[in-house]
Amino acid sequence: MKCGPSREVADEWLHRFPADARPSPYIGRSGWNTLRLSGGIPDDELIEAVDGSYDAVVAKLPKRERPSG
């Protein structure tokens, strides 16, 4: 998941959920984390993380490639 615009912001997940979050291999320095779904992260926070990650990625797409709606 894209958990922030930078590693520093994404690191909040690592501090809050050390057993269930880790930097993603190869792209972790850019704010990407791997979040464990069946761990201690509450479902509502996982849903928020998915929505935020999706929004961050879509925002970087050229306008013609963004989904409508």
C-alpha positions in Angstrom: 0.0 0.0 0.0 1.1 3.5 -0.7 1.1 4.7 3.0 2.4 8.2 2.4 4.2 10.5 0.1 7.6 9.7 1.7 9.3 7.1 3.8 9.0 9.3 6.9 5.2 9.5 6.7 4.8 5.8 5.9 7.0 4.9 8.9 4.0 5.8 11.2 2.5 2.5 10.2 5.7 0.7 11.2 5.7 2.4 14.6 2.0 1.8 15.3 1.9 -1.8 14.1 5.4 -3.3 14.2 4.3 -6.9 13.9 1.9 -6.2 11.0 3.6 -3.5 8.8 6.9 -3.4 7.0 8.5 -1.4 4.1 7.7 -3.0 0.8 10.7 -4.6 -0.9 12.4 -2.4 -3.6 9.8 0.4 -3.5 9.6 0.9 0.3 11.7 4.0 0.3 9.0 5.8 -1.7 6.3 5.4 1.0 5.1 1.9 0.2 4.4 -0.6 3.0 3.2 -4.2 3.2 0.4 -4.4 5.7 -0.8 -7.8 7.1 -4.5 -8.2 6.7 -5.1 -10.8 9.4 -3.0 -9.1 12.1 -3.6 -6.4 14.6 -4.4 -3.6 12.2 -8.1 -2.7 12.6 -10.3 -3.4 9.6 -11.4 0.3 9.3 -7.8 1.4 9.2 -6.9 -1.2 6.5 -9.9 0.0 4.4 -8.7 3.6 4.9 -5.2 2.6 3.8 -6.5 0.9 0.7 -8.6 3.9 -0.3 -5.8 6.3 0.4 -3.3 4.2 -1.6 -5.7 4.0 -4.5 -6.3 7.7 -4.5 -2.6 8.5 -4.3 -1.8 6.2 -7.3 -4.7 7.4 -9.4 -3.8 11.1 -8.8 -0.4 10.4 -10.4 -2.0 9.0 -13.6 -2.4 11.2 -16.6 -5.9 12.6 -16.7 -6.9 10.6 -19.7 -6.0 7.4 -17.9 -7.9 8.1 -14.7 -11.1 6.3 -14.1 -14.2 8.4 -14.4 -16.6 8.7 -11.5 
